[in-house]
């Protein structure tokens, strides 16, 4: 008997709706950071979530620390453009899931330098009071490349 045959239509629909909600979290993460929309970005996380970025930032726990980290990122990189792809979601229970994703992110730093970072996310999600949010987002950054861009002029 396949997994689909062992679950009800309601359970399968819940998984589809849950997957859609988690996909939206990753979009809100990208748009919130890129547009410097604090509310949208912070809405991705539960109040007691962990957010880990390698290097100087380390692990932030809870809304206040995550907001402080985000503001430091915006100060150091006033322009970002996240392109998040390959988002996976594996349900570990009716209200828990884990997943990963890849990102290529353009960044213009406060010192004017520009570059691309490649990273991947290792995330944990929980549904609390009917709402899916991240309980943990952890980045690993295999490479960061500075790039000198020139302006493109139309002829």
N, C-alpha and C positions, 0 to 999 in steps of 0.2 A: 504494500500500500504506500503510495507516495505521500509526501508531506502535505501537499495540497488537499489530498483526500482525508487526511487526519484532522484538518482544521475546518472550522465553520466559515461560511461566507463572511460573517461579521468579523471573525478573527483576521481573515485575509484582507478585508477592507481596512481594518484598523492598522495593519502593517503598511498598507499603501499610503494611508493618510499620515501615519507616523513618519514614513520615509520622506514624504513631501515636506512635512514640518521640519525635519532635520536638514534636508537640502536647503530649505529657506534660511536656516540658521547660518549655513556657510555663506550664502549670498549676503545676508545681513552683516556678517563679519567683514566681508570684503568691502561692501558699499559703505558700511559704517566707518571703517578705517579710512578709506579713500576720500570720502566726502567730509571727513571729520565731524561725523554725526554721532555724538557721544551716546545719545539715547538708543540709537539703532545698534551700535556696537555692544553696549552694555546689556541690551536685551537678549543677546546670545547666551549669556551666562546665568546660572543660578547664583544667588547671593553668596554662597559659600564655595564657589568654584575655584579651581586651580588653573593658572595660565602660566605656562613655562616657555620661555624663549631662551635659547642658549646665549652664553656670553654674559655681558654686564647686567642684563635684566633678570636672569634667573627665574625663580618661581614666585608668582604673586598669588596670594590666597585671599579670597573675598573681594567684594565689589570695590571697596576703597583702594586696595592695593592694585587691582586690575586697572581701575581708572587712572591711578598715578602712573602706572607703566605705560598706558596708552598715551597719556599727555606727554610723557618723556619721549615716546616714539614720534609723536607729532612735532615736538620741538626739534628733534634731531633729523627728522625726515618730513618736512612740511608737505611733500607731494609723494603719494604712492598710488600705484595702479595694480591691484591684485587680479590675477587670472587664475582662479581655482578650478581644478578639474579632477577627474578620476575619483570622485567622492564615493566611498563605499560605506555601507551601513550593515552591520551584522547585529541582529537582535539577540541579546543575552538573557532576556526575560520580557515579560509583558510591558514593563516600564523602564527598561534599561537597554542600551545599545552601545556599540563601539564602532569606530570607523576610522578611515584615514583618507587623505586627499593629497594631491600635489598642488603646488603653487609656483608660478613665476610672477615675480613682483618687480615692477619698475619703481625705482626710488630716486627722488631728487633730495639730496641732503641739505641741511642748513648751510653748509660751506659751499654749496653750488655744484658739488660733484654729483654725477649721476651713475646709475648702474642697475644691474639686475641681480636679484637673489632667487635662487631655487631652493625650495624647502618642501618638507612634507609634514603633515599634521597627523598626530595620533590622538584621537578624540574619544571622550566618553560622554554619553548623553543619558539624561534621566527625564522621565515624565513625572512631574509633581503637580498635584491638583489639576491634572488634565493637560498640562503644558510641558512640551518638550523644550529643554535647554541644555546647554553644555555643562557638565559637572567638571570636565577637565579638557583643556586644549593644550597640547604640547607640540612644539615645533622642533624639527631637526633641520639644520641648514648645511647641506653638503658643499654648496659653493655660493660665492658672492663675486660678481664681476663688475669692476668699474668700466664704464664705457664713455667715450667722448662723443657726444652727439653734435652734429652740425645742423643748422637750420636748412630745411628744404624750401627752396624758392620755386614758385611757379614761373615758367617761361612765358 
